[in-house]
Amino acid sequence: MRVNPYLANQMYLNYSDRSGSDTDSSKSILPSGTYSNLAAAKYIKDNDKDHDGKLTSDEVSISAAAYAKLDKDSDGYVTIAEMKTALSGEDDAIYSFYKNGGATSGKEDITSSLLEGTSTSAGSNASLYVKMAAKGYISAFDKNGDGELSASEVSLASNAFKAIDLNSNGSLTLAELKNALADDGESIYKYYKKGGTMKISTLTSNLLAEI
């Protein structure tokens, strides 16, 4: 069942008016998950530029750390299910935000704030950035969709390609790319933390070219 956010708020406010001082006006009385599910759907709708029902890292403004945390299966896309999982238990915070003026209050969007709150320090999560970079690189250049990269699909120098291709079979796998980028997790994090806007696939290309 689809829930209209305006009607949901009105339902709560009407209940609050009738219930007296025992009602906590900062909390929603609607079924658990109502507001978090609405926020998840709204976030995808607002940011889904290609209208495929999911979000790539290039479609959102949250940090690389927050995106990597969201993308639970590390497939390079954030789905509605992953959004709902990330926002689970945040109904009261979301309700309170919109009850107090929401986006018109001049505050940062509540969903973005909550998603950023799921990220942690680069040092303890460098592997998240490495995984995100490797997945993004394959997604950007894998022309035949086999999940691996041949020399003809990338613009790497021959010596760099050979250095990454550990088993010398002529294809770069996700594992080989993650291995090649193993020491770059913090560098990727710092780049985006400082406001970098380069696509992660381009940044990864630059890092791999230095091997």
Biotite code that builds the C-alpha atoms (Angstrom):
import biotite.structure as struc

atoms = struc.array([
    struc.Atom([0.000, 0.000, 0.000], chain_id="A", res_id=1, res_name="MET", atom_name="CA", element="C"),
    struc.Atom([1.349, 3.428, -0.946], chain_id="A", res_id=2, res_name="ARG", atom_name="CA", element="C"),
    struc.Atom([1.251, 6.050, 1.805], chain_id="A", res_id=3, res_name="VAL", atom_name="CA", element="C"),
    struc.Atom([0.922, 9.748, 1.040], chain_id="A", res_id=4, res_name="ASN", atom_name="CA", element="C"),
    struc.Atom([3.466, 11.614, 3.248], chain_id="A", res_id=5, res_name="PRO", atom_name="CA", element="C"),
    struc.Atom([1.162, 14.614, 3.703], chain_id="A", res_id=6, res_name="TYR", atom_name="CA", element="C"),
    struc.Atom([-1.763, 12.457, 4.799], chain_id="A", res_id=7, res_name="LEU", atom_name="CA", element="C"),
    struc.Atom([0.535, 10.461, 7.060], chain_id="A", res_id=8, res_name="ALA", atom_name="CA", element="C"),
    struc.Atom([1.606, 13.653, 8.811], chain_id="A", res_id=9, res_name="ASN", atom_name="CA", element="C"),
    struc.Atom([-1.982, 14.843, 9.113], chain_id="A", res_id=10, res_name="GLN", atom_name="CA", element="C"),
    struc.Atom([-3.006, 11.506, 10.614], chain_id="A", res_id=11, res_name="MET", atom_name="CA", element="C"),
    struc.Atom([-0.336, 11.892, 13.249], chain_id="A", res_id=12, res_name="TYR", atom_name="CA", element="C"),
    struc.Atom([-1.049, 15.554, 14.003], chain_id="A", res_id=13, res_name="LEU", atom_name="CA", element="C"),
    struc.Atom([-4.782, 14.919, 14.348], chain_id="A", res_id=14, res_name="ASN", atom_name="CA", element="C"),
    struc.Atom([-4.089, 12.036, 16.707], chain_id="A", res_id=15, res_name="TYR", atom_name="CA", element="C"),
    struc.Atom([-1.677, 14.176, 18.710], chain_id="A", res_id=16, res_name="SER", atom_name="CA", element="C"),
    struc.Atom([-4.233, 16.973, 19.096], chain_id="A", res_id=17, res_name="ASP", atom_name="CA", element="C"),
    struc.Atom([-6.796, 14.542, 20.491], chain_id="A", res_id=18, res_name="ARG", atom_name="CA", element="C"),
    struc.Atom([-4.422, 12.637, 22.740], chain_id="A", res_id=19, res_name="SER", atom_name="CA", element="C"),
    struc.Atom([-3.217, 15.440, 24.993], chain_id="A", res_id=20, res_name="GLY", atom_name="CA", element="C"),
    struc.Atom([0.158, 15.797, 26.685], chain_id="A", res_id=21, res_name="SER", atom_name="CA", element="C"),
    struc.Atom([0.912, 12.068, 26.874], chain_id="A", res_id=22, res_name="ASP", atom_name="CA", element="C"),
    struc.Atom([1.835, 12.002, 23.181], chain_id="A", res_id=23, res_name="THR", atom_name="CA", element="C"),
    struc.Atom([5.481, 12.554, 22.245], chain_id="A", res_id=24, res_name="ASP", atom_name="CA", element="C"),
    struc.Atom([5.278, 14.991, 19.312], chain_id="A", res_id=25, res_name="SER", atom_name="CA", element="C"),
    struc.Atom([8.757, 14.028, 18.106], chain_id="A", res_id=26, res_name="SER", atom_name="CA", element="C"),
    struc.Atom([7.694, 10.472, 17.294], chain_id="A", res_id=27, res_name="LYS", atom_name="CA", element="C"),
    struc.Atom([5.509, 8.876, 14.664], chain_id="A", res_id=28, res_name="SER", atom_name="CA", element="C"),
    struc.Atom([2.649, 6.615, 15.723], chain_id="A", res_id=29, res_name="ILE", atom_name="CA", element="C"),
    struc.Atom([2.357, 5.095, 12.255], chain_id="A", res_id=30, res_name="LEU", atom_name="CA", element="C"),
    struc.Atom([3.496, 1.494, 11.658], chain_id="A", res_id=31, res_name="PRO", atom_name="CA", element="C"),
    struc.Atom([7.239, 0.995, 11.977], chain_id="A", res_id=32, res_name="SER", atom_name="CA", element="C"),
    struc.Atom([8.969, 1.523, 8.649], chain_id="A", res_id=33, res_name="GLY", atom_name="CA", element="C"),
    struc.Atom([6.379, 3.908, 7.169], chain_id="A", res_id=34, res_name="THR", atom_name="CA", element="C"),
    struc.Atom([8.559, 7.016, 7.138], chain_id="A", res_id=35, res_name="TYR", atom_name="CA", element="C"),
    struc.Atom([11.854, 5.248, 6.438], chain_id="A", res_id=36, res_name="SER", atom_name="CA", element="C"),
    struc.Atom([10.307, 3.456, 3.457], chain_id="A", res_id=37, res_name="ASN", atom_name="CA", element="C"),
    struc.Atom([8.874, 6.726, 2.142], chain_id="A", res_id=38, res_name="LEU", atom_name="CA", element="C"),
    struc.Atom([12.255, 8.413, 2.550], chain_id="A", res_id=39, res_name="ALA", atom_name="CA", element="C"),
    struc.Atom([13.999, 5.555, 0.725], chain_id="A", res_id=40, res_name="ALA", atom_name="CA", element="C"),
    struc.Atom([11.588, 5.764, -2.214], chain_id="A", res_id=41, res_name="ALA", atom_name="CA", element="C"),
    struc.Atom([11.809, 9.569, -2.347], chain_id="A", res_id=42, res_name="LYS", atom_name="CA", element="C"),
    struc.Atom([15.615, 9.516, -2.309], chain_id="A", res_id=43, res_name="TYR", atom_name="CA", element="C"),
    struc.Atom([15.759, 7.146, -5.275], chain_id="A", res_id=44, res_name="ILE", atom_name="CA", element="C"),
    struc.Atom([13.099, 9.103, -7.184], chain_id="A", res_id=45, res_name="LYS", atom_name="CA", element="C"),
    struc.Atom([14.914, 12.414, -6.590], chain_id="A", res_id=46, res_name="ASP", atom_name="CA", element="C"),
    struc.Atom([18.343, 11.115, -7.662], chain_id="A", res_id=47, res_name="ASN", atom_name="CA", element="C"),
    struc.Atom([17.662, 8.414, -10.258], chain_id="A", res_id=48, res_name="ASP", atom_name="CA", element="C"),
    struc.Atom([18.794, 10.335, -13.348], chain_id="A", res_id=49, res_name="LYS", atom_name="CA", element="C"),
    struc.Atom([18.467, 7.438, -15.802], chain_id="A", res_id=50, res_name="ASP", atom_name="CA", element="C"),
    struc.Atom([15.172, 6.215, -14.288], chain_id="A", res_id=51, res_name="HIS", atom_name="CA", element="C"),
    struc.Atom([16.266, 2.596, -13.899], chain_id="A", res_id=52, res_name="ASP", atom_name="CA", element="C"),
    struc.Atom([15.004, 2.361, -10.325], chain_id="A", res_id=53, res_name="GLY", atom_name="CA", element="C"),
    struc.Atom([18.440, 2.200, -8.696], chain_id="A", res_id=54, res_name="LYS", atom_name="CA", element="C"),
    struc.Atom([21.336, 4.534, -7.955], chain_id="A", res_id=55, res_name="LEU", atom_name="CA", element="C"),
    struc.Atom([24.949, 4.555, -9.102], chain_id="A", res_id=56, res_name="THR", atom_name="CA", element="C"),
    struc.Atom([27.648, 6.462, -7.232], chain_id="A", res_id=57, res_name="SER", atom_name="CA", element="C"),
    struc.Atom([27.575, 9.137, -9.955], chain_id="A", res_id=58, res_name="ASP", atom_name="CA", element="C"),
    struc.Atom([23.890, 9.869, -9.337], chain_id="A", res_id=59, res_name="GLU", atom_name="CA", element="C"),
    struc.Atom([24.195, 10.793, -5.666], chain_id="A", res_id=60, res_name="VAL", atom_name="CA", element="C"),
    struc.Atom([26.082, 13.413, -3.689], chain_id="A", res_id=61, res_name="SER", atom_name="CA", element="C"),
    struc.Atom([26.845, 11.348, -0.594], chain_id="A", res_id=62, res_name="ILE", atom_name="CA", element="C"),
    struc.Atom([30.450, 10.407, 0.113], chain_id="A", res_id=63, res_name="SER", atom_name="CA", element="C"),
    struc.Atom([32.133, 7.381, -1.415], chain_id="A", res_id=64, res_name="ALA", atom_name="CA", element="C"),
    struc.Atom([32.232, 5.856, 2.069], chain_id="A", res_id=65, res_name="ALA", atom_name="CA", element="C"),
    struc.Atom([28.491, 6.211, 2.597], chain_id="A", res_id=66, res_name="ALA", atom_name="CA", element="C"),
    struc.Atom([27.747, 4.835, -0.867], chain_id="A", res_id=67, res_name="TYR", atom_name="CA", element="C"),
    struc.Atom([30.005, 1.813, -0.381], chain_id="A", res_id=68, res_name="ALA", atom_name="CA", element="C"),
    struc.Atom([28.269, 1.110, 2.921], chain_id="A", res_id=69, res_name="LYS", atom_name="CA", element="C"),
    struc.Atom([24.866, 1.362, 1.238], chain_id="A", res_id=70, res_name="LEU", atom_name="CA", element="C"),
    struc.Atom([25.780, -0.973, -1.617], chain_id="A", res_id=71, res_name="ASP", atom_name="CA", element="C"),
    struc.Atom([25.612, -4.132, 0.489], chain_id="A", res_id=72, res_name="LYS", atom_name="CA", element="C"),
    struc.Atom([26.240, -6.579, -2.357], chain_id="A", res_id=73, res_name="ASP", atom_name="CA", element="C"),
    struc.Atom([28.910, -4.351, -3.956], chain_id="A", res_id=74, res_name="SER", atom_name="CA", element="C"),
    struc.Atom([27.345, -4.603, -7.414], chain_id="A", res_id=75, res_name="ASP", atom_name="CA", element="C"),
    struc.Atom([27.710, -0.895, -8.163], chain_id="A", res_id=76, res_name="GLY", atom_name="CA", element="C"),
    struc.Atom([24.019, -0.092, -7.637], chain_id="A", res_id=77, res_name="TYR", atom_name="CA", element="C"),
    struc.Atom([21.914, 0.917, -4.642], chain_id="A", res_id=78, res_name="VAL", atom_name="CA", element="C"),
    struc.Atom([18.408, -0.552, -4.743], chain_id="A", res_id=79, res_name="THR", atom_name="CA", element="C"),
    struc.Atom([15.241, 0.356, -2.864], chain_id="A", res_id=80, res_name="ILE", atom_name="CA", element="C"),
    struc.Atom([15.796, -2.691, -0.640], chain_id="A", res_id=81, res_name="ALA", atom_name="CA", element="C"),
    struc.Atom([19.301, -1.505, 0.290], chain_id="A", res_id=82, res_name="GLU", atom_name="CA", element="C"),
    struc.Atom([17.957, 1.991, 0.980], chain_id="A", res_id=83, res_name="MET", atom_name="CA", element="C"),
    struc.Atom([15.256, 0.609, 3.259], chain_id="A", res_id=84, res_name="LYS", atom_name="CA", element="C"),
    struc.Atom([17.835, -1.438, 5.153], chain_id="A", res_id=85, res_name="THR", atom_name="CA", element="C"),
    struc.Atom([20.071, 1.605, 5.641], chain_id="A", res_id=86, res_name="ALA", atom_name="CA", element="C"),
    struc.Atom([17.190, 3.738, 6.955], chain_id="A", res_id=87, res_name="LEU", atom_name="CA", element="C"),
    struc.Atom([15.598, 1.045, 9.099], chain_id="A", res_id=88, res_name="SER", atom_name="CA", element="C"),
    struc.Atom([14.745, 2.325, 12.571], chain_id="A", res_id=89, res_name="GLY", atom_name="CA", element="C"),
    struc.Atom([14.956, 6.008, 11.584], chain_id="A", res_id=90, res_name="GLU", atom_name="CA", element="C"),
    struc.Atom([11.200, 6.696, 11.360], chain_id="A", res_id=91, res_name="ASP", atom_name="CA", element="C"),
    struc.Atom([11.148, 9.131, 14.278], chain_id="A", res_id=92, res_name="ASP", atom_name="CA", element="C"),
    struc.Atom([14.095, 11.180, 12.984], chain_id="A", res_id=93, res_name="ALA", atom_name="CA", element="C"),
    struc.Atom([12.547, 11.398, 9.512], chain_id="A", res_id=94, res_name="ILE", atom_name="CA", element="C"),
    struc.Atom([9.112, 12.253, 10.888], chain_id="A", res_id=95, res_name="TYR", atom_name="CA", element="C"),
    struc.Atom([10.527, 14.953, 13.155], chain_id="A", res_id=96, res_name="SER", atom_name="CA", element="C"),
    struc.Atom([12.466, 16.504, 10.261], chain_id="A", res_id=97, res_name="PHE", atom_name="CA", element="C"),
    struc.Atom([9.392, 16.933, 8.077], chain_id="A", res_id=98, res_name="TYR", atom_name="CA", element="C"),
    struc.Atom([7.150, 17.927, 10.994], chain_id="A", res_id=99, res_name="LYS", atom_name="CA", element="C"),
    struc.Atom([9.516, 20.825, 11.695], chain_id="A", res_id=100, res_name="ASN", atom_name="CA", element="C"),
    struc.Atom([9.616, 22.217, 8.183], chain_id="A", res_id=101, res_name="GLY", atom_name="CA", element="C"),
    struc.Atom([11.699, 19.637, 6.360], chain_id="A", res_id=102, res_name="GLY", atom_name="CA", element="C"),
    struc.Atom([13.713, 20.888, 3.409], chain_id="A", res_id=103, res_name="ALA", atom_name="CA", element="C"),
    struc.Atom([12.157, 24.356, 3.739], chain_id="A", res_id=104, res_name="THR", atom_name="CA", element="C"),
    struc.Atom([13.832, 24.784, 7.128], chain_id="A", res_id=105, res_name="SER", atom_name="CA", element="C"),
    struc.Atom([17.253, 25.297, 5.546], chain_id="A", res_id=106, res_name="GLY", atom_name="CA", element="C"),
    struc.Atom([18.607, 22.105, 7.080], chain_id="A", res_id=107, res_name="LYS", atom_name="CA", element="C"),
    struc.Atom([20.451, 19.441, 5.096], chain_id="A", res_id=108, res_name="GLU", atom_name="CA", element="C"),
    struc.Atom([18.111, 16.765, 3.747], chain_id="A", res_id=109, res_name="ASP", atom_name="CA", element="C"),
    struc.Atom([17.471, 14.236, 6.507], chain_id="A", res_id=110, res_name="ILE", atom_name="CA", element="C"),
    struc.Atom([17.998, 11.203, 4.265], chain_id="A", res_id=111, res_name="THR", atom_name="CA", element="C"),
    struc.Atom([21.428, 12.376, 3.097], chain_id="A", res_id=112, res_name="SER", atom_name="CA", element="C"),
    struc.Atom([22.393, 13.130, 6.696], chain_id="A", res_id=113, res_name="SER", atom_name="CA", element="C"),
    struc.Atom([21.334, 9.681, 7.869], chain_id="A", res_id=114, res_name="LEU", atom_name="CA", element="C"),
    struc.Atom([23.145, 7.966, 5.011], chain_id="A", res_id=115, res_name="LEU", atom_name="CA", element="C"),
    struc.Atom([26.339, 9.888, 5.697], chain_id="A", res_id=116, res_name="GLU", atom_name="CA", element="C"),
    struc.Atom([26.038, 8.759, 9.292], chain_id="A", res_id=117, res_name="GLY", atom_name="CA", element="C"),
    struc.Atom([26.486, 5.153, 8.148], chain_id="A", res_id=118, res_name="THR", atom_name="CA", element="C"),
    struc.Atom([30.056, 5.839, 7.027], chain_id="A", res_id=119, res_name="SER", atom_name="CA", element="C"),
    struc.Atom([33.090, 5.379, 9.228], chain_id="A", res_id=120, res_name="THR", atom_name="CA", element="C"),
    struc.Atom([36.759, 6.313, 9.087], chain_id="A", res_id=121, res_name="SER", atom_name="CA", element="C"),
    struc.Atom([38.772, 5.623, 5.961], chain_id="A", res_id=122, res_name="ALA", atom_name="CA", element="C"),
    struc.Atom([41.470, 3.756, 7.852], chain_id="A", res_id=123, res_name="GLY", atom_name="CA", element="C"),
    struc.Atom([39.167, 1.023, 9.137], chain_id="A", res_id=124, res_name="SER", atom_name="CA", element="C"),
    struc.Atom([37.172, 0.784, 5.919], chain_id="A", res_id=125, res_name="ASN", atom_name="CA", element="C"),
    struc.Atom([39.770, 1.220, 3.170], chain_id="A", res_id=126, res_name="ALA", atom_name="CA", element="C"),
    struc.Atom([38.582, -2.052, 1.638], chain_id="A", res_id=127, res_name="SER", atom_name="CA", element="C"),
    struc.Atom([35.176, -0.466, 0.994], chain_id="A", res_id=128, res_name="LEU", atom_name="CA", element="C"),
    struc.Atom([36.743, 2.199, -1.210], chain_id="A", res_id=129, res_name="TYR", atom_name="CA", element="C"),
    struc.Atom([38.917, -0.344, -2.984], chain_id="A", res_id=130, res_name="VAL", atom_name="CA", element="C"),
    struc.Atom([35.918, -2.580, -3.691], chain_id="A", res_id=131, res_name="LYS", atom_name="CA", element="C"),
    struc.Atom([33.856, 0.354, -4.911], chain_id="A", res_id=132, res_name="MET", atom_name="CA", element="C"),
    struc.Atom([36.653, 1.515, -7.225], chain_id="A", res_id=133, res_name="ALA", atom_name="CA", element="C"),
    struc.Atom([37.238, -1.956, -8.674], chain_id="A", res_id=134, res_name="ALA", atom_name="CA", element="C"),
    struc.Atom([33.523, -2.565, -9.258], chain_id="A", res_id=135, res_name="LYS", atom_name="CA", element="C"),
    struc.Atom([33.055, 0.874, -10.797], chain_id="A", res_id=136, res_name="GLY", atom_name="CA", element="C"),
    struc.Atom([36.017, 0.352, -13.123], chain_id="A", res_id=137, res_name="TYR", atom_name="CA", element="C"),
    struc.Atom([34.670, -2.948, -14.436], chain_id="A", res_id=138, res_name="ILE", atom_name="CA", element="C"),
    struc.Atom([31.162, -1.527, -14.792], chain_id="A", res_id=139, res_name="SER", atom_name="CA", element="C"),
    struc.Atom([32.461, 1.408, -16.842], chain_id="A", res_id=140, res_name="ALA", atom_name="CA", element="C"),
    struc.Atom([34.653, -0.519, -19.298], chain_id="A", res_id=141, res_name="PHE", atom_name="CA", element="C"),
    struc.Atom([33.278, -4.068, -19.526], chain_id="A", res_id=142, res_name="ASP", atom_name="CA", element="C"),
    struc.Atom([31.887, -3.805, -23.062], chain_id="A", res_id=143, res_name="LYS", atom_name="CA", element="C"),
    struc.Atom([30.956, -7.471, -23.500], chain_id="A", res_id=144, res_name="ASN", atom_name="CA", element="C"),
    struc.Atom([29.439, -7.834, -20.036], chain_id="A", res_id=145, res_name="GLY", atom_name="CA", element="C"),
    struc.Atom([31.485, -10.861, -18.964], chain_id="A", res_id=146, res_name="ASP", atom_name="CA", element="C"),
    struc.Atom([32.512, -9.307, -15.653], chain_id="A", res_id=147, res_name="GLY", atom_name="CA", element="C"),
    struc.Atom([36.189, -9.099, -16.629], chain_id="A", res_id=148, res_name="GLU", atom_name="CA", element="C"),
    struc.Atom([38.324, -6.674, -18.629], chain_id="A", res_id=149, res_name="LEU", atom_name="CA", element="C"),
    struc.Atom([40.462, -7.503, -21.645], chain_id="A", res_id=150, res_name="SER", atom_name="CA", element="C"),
    struc.Atom([43.331, -5.327, -22.856], chain_id="A", res_id=151, res_name="ALA", atom_name="CA", element="C"),
    struc.Atom([41.147, -4.039, -25.693], chain_id="A", res_id=152, res_name="SER", atom_name="CA", element="C"),
    struc.Atom([38.496, -2.795, -23.252], chain_id="A", res_id=153, res_name="GLU", atom_name="CA", element="C"),
    struc.Atom([40.807, -0.565, -21.216], chain_id="A", res_id=154, res_name="VAL", atom_name="CA", element="C"),
    struc.Atom([43.373, 2.101, -21.995], chain_id="A", res_id=155, res_name="SER", atom_name="CA", element="C"),
    struc.Atom([46.061, 0.812, -19.646], chain_id="A", res_id=156, res_name="LEU", atom_name="CA", element="C"),
    struc.Atom([49.661, 0.599, -20.793], chain_id="A", res_id=157, res_name="ALA", atom_name="CA", element="C"),
    struc.Atom([50.800, -2.933, -21.582], chain_id="A", res_id=158, res_name="SER", atom_name="CA", element="C"),
    struc.Atom([53.153, -3.126, -18.603], chain_id="A", res_id=159, res_name="ASN", atom_name="CA", element="C"),
    struc.Atom([50.444, -1.913, -16.196], chain_id="A", res_id=160, res_name="ALA", atom_name="CA", element="C"),
    struc.Atom([47.921, -4.425, -17.562], chain_id="A", res_id=161, res_name="PHE", atom_name="CA", element="C"),
    struc.Atom([50.404, -7.282, -17.197], chain_id="A", res_id=162, res_name="LYS", atom_name="CA", element="C"),
    struc.Atom([51.260, -6.236, -13.642], chain_id="A", res_id=163, res_name="ALA", atom_name="CA", element="C"),
    struc.Atom([47.581, -6.356, -12.641], chain_id="A", res_id=164, res_name="ILE", atom_name="CA", element="C"),
    struc.Atom([46.846, -9.593, -14.548], chain_id="A", res_id=165, res_name="ASP", atom_name="CA", element="C"),
    struc.Atom([48.343, -11.883, -11.907], chain_id="A", res_id=166, res_name="LEU", atom_name="CA", element="C"),
    struc.Atom([47.470, -15.166, -13.619], chain_id="A", res_id=167, res_name="ASN", atom_name="CA", element="C"),
    struc.Atom([48.477, -13.841, -17.064], chain_id="A", res_id=168, res_name="SER", atom_name="CA", element="C"),
    struc.Atom([45.275, -15.046, -18.729], chain_id="A", res_id=169, res_name="ASN", atom_name="CA", element="C"),
    struc.Atom([44.645, -11.795, -20.591], chain_id="A", res_id=170, res_name="GLY", atom_name="CA", element="C"),
    struc.Atom([41.705, -10.666, -18.438], chain_id="A", res_id=171, res_name="SER", atom_name="CA", element="C"),
    struc.Atom([41.465, -8.523, -15.325], chain_id="A", res_id=172, res_name="LEU", atom_name="CA", element="C"),
    struc.Atom([39.097, -9.849, -12.671], chain_id="A", res_id=173, res_name="THR", atom_name="CA", element="C"),
    struc.Atom([37.509, -8.068, -9.732], chain_id="A", res_id=174, res_name="LEU", atom_name="CA", element="C"),
    struc.Atom([39.920, -9.819, -7.370], chain_id="A", res_id=175, res_name="ALA", atom_name="CA", element="C"),
    struc.Atom([42.946, -8.723, -9.410], chain_id="A", res_id=176, res_name="GLU", atom_name="CA", element="C"),
    struc.Atom([41.752, -5.123, -9.527], chain_id="A", res_id=177, res_name="LEU", atom_name="CA", element="C"),
    struc.Atom([41.103, -5.095, -5.789], chain_id="A", res_id=178, res_name="LYS", atom_name="CA", element="C"),
    struc.Atom([44.607, -6.439, -5.256], chain_id="A", res_id=179, res_name="ASN", atom_name="CA", element="C"),
    struc.Atom([46.084, -3.732, -7.491], chain_id="A", res_id=180, res_name="ALA", atom_name="CA", element="C"),
    struc.Atom([44.185, -1.007, -5.626], chain_id="A", res_id=181, res_name="LEU", atom_name="CA", element="C"),
    struc.Atom([44.759, -2.441, -2.146], chain_id="A", res_id=182, res_name="ALA", atom_name="CA", element="C"),
    struc.Atom([46.910, 0.483, -1.008], chain_id="A", res_id=183, res_name="ASP", atom_name="CA", element="C"),
    struc.Atom([44.725, 3.209, -2.515], chain_id="A", res_id=184, res_name="ASP", atom_name="CA", element="C"),
    struc.Atom([41.617, 3.049, -0.317], chain_id="A", res_id=185, res_name="GLY", atom_name="CA", element="C"),
    struc.Atom([42.624, 6.015, 1.815], chain_id="A", res_id=186, res_name="GLU", atom_name="CA", element="C"),
    struc.Atom([43.657, 8.072, -1.225], chain_id="A", res_id=187, res_name="SER", atom_name="CA", element="C"),
    struc.Atom([40.249, 7.525, -2.817], chain_id="A", res_id=188, res_name="ILE", atom_name="CA", element="C"),
    struc.Atom([38.530, 8.474, 0.440], chain_id="A", res_id=189, res_name="TYR", atom_name="CA", element="C"),
    struc.Atom([40.552, 11.677, 0.855], chain_id="A", res_id=190, res_name="LYS", atom_name="CA", element="C"),
    struc.Atom([39.882, 12.722, -2.734], chain_id="A", res_id=191, res_name="TYR", atom_name="CA", element="C"),
    struc.Atom([36.106, 12.629, -2.289], chain_id="A", res_id=192, res_name="TYR", atom_name="CA", element="C"),
    struc.Atom([36.212, 13.999, 1.256], chain_id="A", res_id=193, res_name="LYS", atom_name="CA", element="C"),
    struc.Atom([37.943, 17.101, -0.106], chain_id="A", res_id=194, res_name="LYS", atom_name="CA", element="C"),
    struc.Atom([35.142, 17.609, -2.625], chain_id="A", res_id=195, res_name="GLY", atom_name="CA", element="C"),
    struc.Atom([36.524, 15.757, -5.636], chain_id="A", res_id=196, res_name="GLY", atom_name="CA", element="C"),
    struc.Atom([33.991, 15.372, -8.440], chain_id="A", res_id=197, res_name="THR", atom_name="CA", element="C"),
    struc.Atom([35.808, 13.040, -10.832], chain_id="A", res_id=198, res_name="MET", atom_name="CA", element="C"),
    struc.Atom([33.916, 9.841, -11.669], chain_id="A", res_id=199, res_name="LYS", atom_name="CA", element="C"),
    struc.Atom([35.281, 6.956, -9.650], chain_id="A", res_id=200, res_name="ILE", atom_name="CA", element="C"),
    struc.Atom([36.014, 4.997, -12.844], chain_id="A", res_id=201, res_name="SER", atom_name="CA", element="C"),
    struc.Atom([38.208, 7.865, -14.082], chain_id="A", res_id=202, res_name="THR", atom_name="CA", element="C"),
    struc.Atom([39.970, 8.190, -10.747], chain_id="A", res_id=203, res_name="LEU", atom_name="CA", element="C"),
    struc.Atom([40.594, 4.440, -10.746], chain_id="A", res_id=204, res_name="THR", atom_name="CA", element="C"),
    struc.Atom([41.997, 4.597, -14.290], chain_id="A", res_id=205, res_name="SER", atom_name="CA", element="C"),
    struc.Atom([44.476, 7.230, -13.150], chain_id="A", res_id=206, res_name="ASN", atom_name="CA", element="C"),
    struc.Atom([45.550, 5.151, -10.158], chain_id="A", res_id=207, res_name="LEU", atom_name="CA", element="C"),
    struc.Atom([45.994, 1.975, -12.209], chain_id="A", res_id=208, res_name="LEU", atom_name="CA", element="C"),
    struc.Atom([48.004, 3.842, -14.840], chain_id="A", res_id=209, res_name="ALA", atom_name="CA", element="C"),
    struc.Atom([50.630, 4.550, -12.179], chain_id="A", res_id=210, res_name="GLU", atom_name="CA", element="C"),
    struc.Atom([51.307, 0.854, -11.549], chain_id="A", res_id=211, res_name="ILE", atom_name="CA", element="C"),
])
